[in-house]
Structure formats: C-alpha cells, structure tokens
Amino acid sequence: MNIIHYAVNHRSHTMAAKKLVYPAADRNKDPILSVLKRYIQRGTNQTFLEISSGSGQHMAHFAPHFPHVTFYPSEYEPRLLSSIAAYANGYSNIKNPLRIDITTDFRMWGDGIFKPNSLEYIYNANMMHISPYQCTIGLFINAGQLLKPNGLLITYGPYAFDGQITPQSNVNFNESLKSQDPSWGLRDVTDLKKLAEENDIKLIEIVDMPANNKTIIWKKYMHS
Ligand SMILES: C[S@@+](CC[C@H](N)C(=O)[O-])C[C@H]1O[C@@H](n2cnc3c(N)ncnc32)[C@H](O)[C@@H]1O
C-alpha cells in the first residue's frame, strides 16, 4: 500500500514539472483568444473539444476566460498527455486529456464520452499541415457528426488558397514540411470547403492572424 501511495504522489509531483512550452503557442495564444471571444456564446453548459492539444498551453490560456464552458483537451501522442494534464491542473472547467486519434470514429474516444450532435465547439490548431491528409478528413467527418446544429469548428494554421501559397516564407515552410514527410503540407481551403460540405459544414469566416496564419470558422448546418 505504501508503494502505491508513493507512486501516486510521485506521479503528481513529476506531472507538475512536465509543462512543455511551445514558443509558437505562446505567441499565438492571445490572437486566437481574441477570435474565440467573438464566437464563444454566453450561456451555460457549453462544451469545447480540442483536437491535438500539443503541449496543452492553448486550453489553459483560454479556459479561464469562459467559465461557463467545459473544455476537453486531447492528444494523439501519449507522451504529451502529462504536459496537457499539468496545464489543466487547477482549472475546474478543464477535463483530463483524452487520447484521440482523429482518424478514428468518435464513438471510440474516451469510452464513448461524446454523443452525436452534442458539442458547441471543436478547436484544432496546427494539425492539418503537420499530419497526413487522413487526419484532416477525420477532423471534418467527426466534426460533422459531433457538433450540434450551428456548432462551430475553429481551425488555426497556415493554408493554401486556390493552389497558391503566399508569402514566400509559407512556401518555404510547406517545402520543409514535405521534405520531412511527403504526406504533410499546407491544405488548400478550396479542398477543405468541399470536404466540409460533404460533412454538413460550411465556412463562415477566415480571420487573418499574425505570421501569415489564419483562423477559420466553420459552422455545422442547421438542418442536420
Ligand atoms: C504542431 S502540433 C500542434 C499542437 C498544438 N495544437 C499547437 O498548436 O501548439 C501537431 C499535433 O498534431 C497531432 N496529431 C498528429 N496525428 C494526429 C492524429 N492522428 N490525431 C490527432 N492528432 C494528431 C500531433 O500529435 C501534434 O500534437
């Protein structure tokens, strides 16, 4: 019993020391928060699911501003879950991180914790271009099923438009991503709009962000 007790204490102690810091997330968390403030409604009992939370910095930055929203962080990489949990620690409206592979069906996540048409918000930053396109497809398929009618999918990152990438720094970034993994690369908003439509989602706003990024707001159709 003592050994178990020690293990639990030891784990919570090391978790506190495991907060990873992504410099980009530190830079972009305030501009993204400004966009969220325009879109997150007042009211009660709203649910916000983050796909690929990375270090966990974004959610811990956003959650105190929206005490009426319950935040669910998630990650594909098991090694990142302890950093996300460390950031979430102390916030009553952030749940423990779930392990989610976005290419799988949402019914498999967290023992079926999410019901169809049940979420107000799904948020995803910087995953689409740094993962195979199958992840982007999975994001829209699952969002189409999980979001309530009028629910929002909010995505952040650099994008291509009608086959064009601008400026040159984003062209270079795209090339460096593809040299690391040919299945990575900036996604084209024209393709994303088609994928969204196939899943009862429409693009409603593209917000210019610092460092040639965009926040894109997608809305689930009312009729579904
Ligand atoms: C560049 S990081 C972005 C992390 C964080 N959202 C941010 O903006 O700092 C890309 C993330 O995509 C995640 N990812 C890769 N494949 C995935 C999958 N199949 N399902 C969900 N997330 C995935 C990675 O684990 C990684 O955390």
The ligand as a MOL file (V3000), in Angstrom:
LIG
                    3D

  0  0  0     0  0            999 V3000
M  V30 BEGIN CTAB
M  V30 COUNTS 27 29 0 0 0
M  V30 BEGIN ATOM
M  V30 1 C 2.2980 21.0420 -34.4720 0
M  V30 2 S 1.4330 20.1140 -33.3040 0 CHG=1
M  V30 3 C 0.2090 21.2700 -32.7960 0
M  V30 4 C -0.0370 21.2330 -31.3200 0
M  V30 5 C -0.9230 22.3540 -30.7620 0
M  V30 6 N -2.2670 22.2610 -31.2900 0
M  V30 7 C -0.3320 23.7130 -31.0490 0
M  V30 8 O -0.8550 24.4710 -31.8740 0
M  V30 9 O 0.6760 24.0510 -30.4100 0 CHG=-1
M  V30 10 C 0.5610 18.9320 -34.3130 0
M  V30 11 C -0.2200 17.9380 -33.4870 0
M  V30 12 O -0.9720 17.0660 -34.3310 0
M  V30 13 C -1.1000 15.8550 -33.6260 0
M  V30 14 N -1.5480 14.7180 -34.4500 0
M  V30 15 C -0.8150 14.0160 -35.3490 0
M  V30 16 N -1.5370 12.9740 -35.8040 0
M  V30 17 C -2.7460 13.0190 -35.1780 0
M  V30 18 C -3.9030 12.1900 -35.1980 0
M  V30 19 N -3.9800 11.0940 -35.9720 0
M  V30 20 N -4.9600 12.5390 -34.4060 0
M  V30 21 C -4.9070 13.6440 -33.6280 0
M  V30 22 N -3.8270 14.4550 -33.5640 0
M  V30 23 C -2.7570 14.1410 -34.3210 0
M  V30 24 C 0.3080 15.6530 -33.0700 0
M  V30 25 O 0.3310 14.7080 -32.0160 0
M  V30 26 C 0.6930 17.0500 -32.6390 0
M  V30 27 O 0.4260 17.3090 -31.2810 0
M  V30 END ATOM
M  V30 BEGIN BOND
M  V30 1 1 1 2
M  V30 2 1 2 3
M  V30 3 1 2 10
M  V30 4 1 3 4
M  V30 5 1 4 5
M  V30 6 1 5 6
M  V30 7 1 5 7
M  V30 8 2 7 8
M  V30 9 1 7 9
M  V30 10 1 10 11
M  V30 11 1 11 12
M  V30 12 1 11 26
M  V30 13 1 12 13
M  V30 14 1 13 14
M  V30 15 1 13 24
M  V30 16 1 14 15
M  V30 17 1 14 23
M  V30 18 2 15 16
M  V30 19 1 16 17
M  V30 20 1 17 18
M  V30 21 2 17 23
M  V30 22 1 18 19
M  V30 23 2 18 20
M  V30 24 1 20 21
M  V30 25 2 21 22
M  V30 26 1 22 23
M  V30 27 1 24 25
M  V30 28 1 24 26
M  V30 29 1 26 27
M  V30 END BOND
M  V30 END CTAB
M  END
